[in-house]
Every structure is written in C-alpha cells, then in structure tokens.
Amino acid sequence: MHELAGVRIGGCNPIRIMGIINTSPESFYKNSVFTDKRTISKVSKLMEEDGADFIDVGGMSTAPYIKTLVSEEQEIKRITIAIESIQKVSKLPISIDTCRAKVAKAALQLGVEIINDVSGLKYDKNMIDVLEEYHPSVIVCAFSHHLINGNQVTQARKLISQSVLMALKSGIPKSKIVVDPAIGFFRQKAKGILFTKMNSDWLQRDILVLRNLNKIKDRYPVLISISRKSFIGKILNEPDPEKRIYGSIAAETFAALNGADILRTHNVKATSDTVKIINELKNLKKGL
C-alpha cells in the first residue's frame, strides 16, 4: 500500500488531485501565481472544496524554456508565506516543489510532508541528507545531467529507477515514493537549468511516455503534471497557456486512463470533475 502524506494512492484507490500554487512571478502560467497571504488562503481553501487531495507549492519556476533561477533565500521567503497561509485555512497535505535542499528543509520545518523534486534528487547533493533527517513522502522525476538517447520509455524507467534507489538508500520506505516521468522537461535545448538534454523530438517523447505509463510506473504510483504546459500548446498550436484548458483536460483524461494515479493541475475543479466521471465509469464497467 502506497501513501503520500497519509493519503492512499495507486492500486484500487481513486485517482488523486494535486492543486498547484505558484509564488513565482516568472512562472509560465500567470494565473497560477499568487503572492499575497489573503489570496493564497482563499485559493487553497477553494482547491480543497473543489476536490484537491494535496496542494503543491512552488517558489521558483522550473519551466525549461525560460530563465527562472532565483536565490535560495528568495525561494524560501516565497514558499514560507504560501505554506503558512495555506495552513491557516486547510488541512490538506502540502507538497513543496523544489530541487534545493535548503528550501526543502525550510518547508519540512514548517510542517510540509511531501518533497516534489523535478531533478529526481540529482540536482542538489544535500537533498539526500534532508531526506535522511525528515523522512518525508517523495515524488521523484525522470532526470539526467547527461544527454539521453535511445528508447525514451526505457530511458524514463532507467532514470526513475536511479532516483527511486537514491530515495530508498536515504531511508524513505517504498510506500512513500511516487514517480513522475517529467512531461515537458526533456528538450534539445533550453534556457533553464532543470531539463534533460535529448537529440530527438521532445513532443514525440512525451506522447510516447503518456502512451506507456504502465510500463514506466513499474511498482510505484505515478504522478502526471501536464496542465497547460507547452506539450498542450504544441499540439493545439496555442501559445497562450490561458487558452489550453480543454486540451489540458483531454490530456489528463488520457493519462488517467493509461495509469496515472495523481494529476497535478492548475484546474482543480475541472480535473476533479473529470476524475469523478472516470472513476465512476470504471466502477460501472467492473459491475457489468
């Protein structure tokens, strides 16, 4: 049985929803950015009412196609405001979206229960020390510092396995690990620091991964974060993230039907409604 901050996931459990709160003005989707305490509290409470199971807080955008690096001090200041504002109005488990150990530790000291590291614990060598000290639930993404070639499904499995092993060696039990194939983070070139370099077409890579989630997830629940991303924009030829809602819901539905256990989304209400229909139809099918 797998649990993320005490919430059961995977197997026969419902598909879970992770709402996104960004405190980074540089984020690609501006309508997901909230910086003042009152708004963060309001938005997080609404997410809970709309069906979120977790809230993911980010203090620095990780979009690979824009320059987003800020100081650790700035990232900590941003996430501290958000975490404290959420805790005042909601009991939902909070996830911190960071690849930096100092930021992760600051969040854990505030009561955060989940570390969501898009570098798969590979960016900051001190992240392992933080895991050993606090033993949080962990989400690890497929990531590499080196050029990746060959079959992308095989490569995703390999990279995720490396990060899972790192988490296990740090004392995190198997039951508290979730994996993420990193949709949107494999690129031929990028401006940001958090991407995996590849020579093949990134869109085709992500499509192939979504078609083969059950092969990639292995024995671990899988989280998919695709909401409003450039993946959607590329397919729809839509540069504005604000206009990618329908494409996002379609892609999330496809992911859910192909094995996703958690959907990380900007669109909690729409995604929650979609998941309710999927879960109901699955149960109906089993009863026939």
Secondary structure, DSSP 8 states (H G I E B T S, - for coil): -EEETTEEESTTS--EEEEEEE--TT-S-GGGB--SHHHHHHHHHHHHHHT-SEEEEESS---TTS-----HHHHHHHHHHHHHHHHHH--S-EEEE-S-HHHHHHHHHTT--EEEETTTT-S-TTHHHHHHHH--EEEEE---SS-B-S-HHHHHHHHHHHHHHHHHHTT--GGGEEEE--TT-EESS-SSSS-EEBSS-HHHHHHHHHHTHHHHHTTS-BEEE-TT-HHHHHHHT---GGG-HHHHHHHHHHHHHTT-SEEEES-HHHHHHHHHHHHHHHHHHHH-
